[in-house]
Amino acid sequence: MLLQVILEGLGLGALLVLVCAVGIRKGAVGMAHLYSPAVQQRCVKLGLTSPERIRRNSLLFKAVCIPGYIVYVLVCVYGINGARGFVWGFWQLLVILSVMNLIDRFGIDGYWVGHTNAWIIPGRFEALHHRERQTEKVAFWHGGYGSHSGGAGGNYGGICSLSEIQ
């Protein structure tokens, strides 16, 4: 049962990677709604996107992806695995979401954003991976300190900021 739940978490992680890949298929500006408001404003100022497009992408993400993730997890836990009651459902949800979060942290944030050019925003700006901010994010979610919180359509956990390249 544990192996099955881990595999379901890998499936949800793959779904997250797919969402990100589709979102940046025409460049990182397609996912500008996950960046900070300062980055969004700069992208609009440079003519790379519009406030309406950022708003539309954010709403689309919130309306389709988030419910999709929730439905996926609930179908896996209660439909496929047949969990009954709170405790059995809770531990399966915890494992599935933890596996997906590890994929997000190390695969997407750690490698894809931090070590590839896929998330570079054109116009003399580059998405930088800040280890200090990443440390705060991890510490916050594990009971330590931190001032950032992730969330759909938000700052994407504070992992990306833009710095002008001289």
N, C-alpha and C positions, 0 to 999 in steps of 0.2 A: 504494500500500500504506500509506503514512504517513497519508493522509487517512482511509482505512478504519479504521486503528487509533485515530486521534483521534476519529472518530465512535463507535467502540466505547467509548472513554473517556467521551464525552458520554452514552452510554446508561447506563453504570455510574453516572455522576453523577446522572442522572435517577432511577435506581433508589434511590440514597441519599436524594434529596429525597423520593421517594415514601414510603420507610420512615419518614423524619422526619415527614412530613405525617400518615401513618396513626398514628404514635406520639403525636402531640399533638392528634389530632382532638377529644379531649374536654378538652384543656388540657395545659399543659406538665408537669403532675404525671405524666402518662402516660409521660413519658421521664425521670422522676426518677432512674432508675438510671444515667443519664449524668452526673448532677451529683455533687458531692463528698459524702462521707458526712455532713458537717455539714448540708448542705442536705436530704439524705434524712431525717436524724433530725428536723430541724425540720418537714418535711412530715408526718411521722408524729405528732409532738407536736401539731401543729395539726389533726390528724384528716383531713388531705387524702388520705392513703393509708395503707397498712399495710406493715410490713416484708415480709410474705408477698407482697404485690402487687409491691413493688419487686424482690424476689428472683425472682418468676415472670417479670416483664417482662425482667429482665436475662438469665435463662436462655433465654427465648424469643428474645431478640435474638441471643444467642450461638449458639443451636442452629439458627436459621433464617436469619438475615441474613448472618452471617459465612460459613457454608458456601455460601449463595446467591451471594455476591459472588465467592467462590473458583471455584465452578462456572462462573459467567458468564464470568470472565476466561479460564479454561482452555478452555472451549468456543470462545470467540472466537479465542484464539491458536492452539490446536492443532486444533480441529475445523473452524472456518470458514476461518481464514487458512492452515491447513496448515503451521504452523511445524515445522521438523525441527531437532533439536539444541538445545543450550543457548543459544547466542548469539542465534539468531533468536527463540526463545521469550522470552528474557530482555528484549530491547529492546522487544518488543511489550508484555509485561507491565509494563515500566517506563513506557512511554508511556500505556497505558490507566490505570494506577493514578495516574500523575502528573496526568492530566487530571481524574480523579475527585477527587484531593486539592485541585486548584485550585478546583474547584466547591465542595468542602467549605469550604475556607479563605475564599474571597471571597464565594461565594453564600450558604452556610449560616451560617458563623461571622461573616463580615464584615457581611453585609446582614441576613439573616433574624433571627439572634440579636441582632445589635448595633443594628439600626435599626427593628425592628418590635415589636409587643406580643405576638407569637405565643408567645414563650417566657417570658412573665411567669408567675410562680407566685403564685397568690392568697394572701392573708393578710398583707398589708403587706410583702411581699417582691417583689423584682424581679430578674430575671436581668440582670446588668450585663456589658457587654462591656468588658474591661480591655485597653487597648492595650499596656500593659507586658507583661502575661501572654501576649498574642497574639504580641508581639515575641519573647519567650522561646521560645514554641512553635516559631515559624518558625526562629529561630536554632538551636535544638536540633536540629531535623530537617535543617538545612543545615550542620551541623558546627560551630556556634558554641557558645554557652552555653545553659543552661536547666535547669530542675529538673523539668519536667513531661513526661510522655509520654502520648500518647493510647492508647486501647485500648478494646475493646468492654467495656461495662459498667463502665468506670472513670470517671475524673473528666472525661471528654470533653476531654482535652488541657488541662485547666486553663483553658479559655476562659470558663467561667461560674462566677461565685460569686454569693452572695446578700448583699444589703445591706438592712438594715431601713430602710424609708422612714419618715421622721419626720412 
